[in-house]
Amino acid sequence: LPRQPGKSIYLFNSVVNVGCGPAEERVLLTGLHAVADIYCECCKTTLGWKYEHAFESSQKYKEGKYIIELAHMIKENGWD
């Protein structure tokens, strides 16, 4: 899931009901990272990825966190 211009993505500290695939190295907009695709445990749709390792020191804060695309989120309870 390389990020495409114009797509809204969000960084989360934790997620629920999500499975995690194997980690692999990818060059993203912010540099080289080891990431693992994450998917919905129910329908198996790929939702985004988990940052396993950041090779750039400025990106270390992302390690262990998750990216989910806005298109895969469901709006509940009236939040905007």
C-alpha positions in Angstrom: 0.0 0.0 0.0 2.3 2.8 -1.1 0.8 6.2 -0.3 -0.8 7.9 -3.2 -1.0 11.7 -3.4 -4.4 13.0 -2.2 -5.2 10.0 0.0 -5.9 10.8 3.7 -4.1 8.5 6.1 -3.9 8.5 9.9 -1.3 7.4 12.4 -2.5 5.4 15.4 -0.8 4.1 18.5 -3.0 1.0 18.7 -5.8 -0.7 16.7 -8.3 -3.5 17.4 -9.6 -6.4 15.4 -6.7 -6.1 13.0 -4.3 -8.8 11.8 -0.7 -8.2 10.8 1.2 -9.7 7.8 5.0 -10.2 7.6 7.3 -7.2 7.7 9.1 -6.1 4.6 11.3 -3.1 3.7 9.6 -0.4 1.7 10.7 3.1 0.6 7.8 5.4 1.6 7.6 9.2 1.2 9.5 9.6 4.5 12.3 7.1 3.7 13.1 3.5 4.2 10.9 1.6 6.7 10.2 -2.0 7.6 6.4 -2.3 7.5 3.8 -5.0 7.7 0.4 -4.8 6.1 -2.5 -4.8 8.5 -5.9 -6.2 7.6 -9.4 -6.5 9.1 -9.8 -9.7 11.1 -13.4 -10.2 9.9 -13.3 -9.5 6.1 -9.4 -9.6 5.5 -9.4 -6.3 3.7 -6.0 -4.6 3.8 -6.4 -1.4 5.8 -2.9 0.1 5.9 0.4 -0.9 7.6 2.3 -1.1 10.9 5.7 0.5 11.2 8.0 -2.2 12.5 11.3 -0.3 12.0 12.3 3.2 10.8 15.8 3.5 9.3 15.8 7.3 9.5 16.4 8.7 13.1 13.7 11.4 12.5 11.1 8.7 11.8 11.7 6.5 14.9 8.6 7.9 16.6 6.5 5.8 14.1 7.9 2.5 15.2 5.2 0.2 16.6 2.4 2.5 15.3 -0.2 1.9 12.6 -1.3 3.7 9.4 -4.9 3.4 8.3 -6.4 5.0 5.2 -9.5 7.2 5.8 -11.3 5.3 3.1 -11.3 2.2 5.4 -12.7 3.9 8.4 -16.4 3.8 9.4 -18.0 6.9 10.9 -19.9 6.1 14.0 -21.6 8.2 16.8 -21.5 11.4 14.7 -17.7 12.2 14.8 -16.3 14.3 12.0 
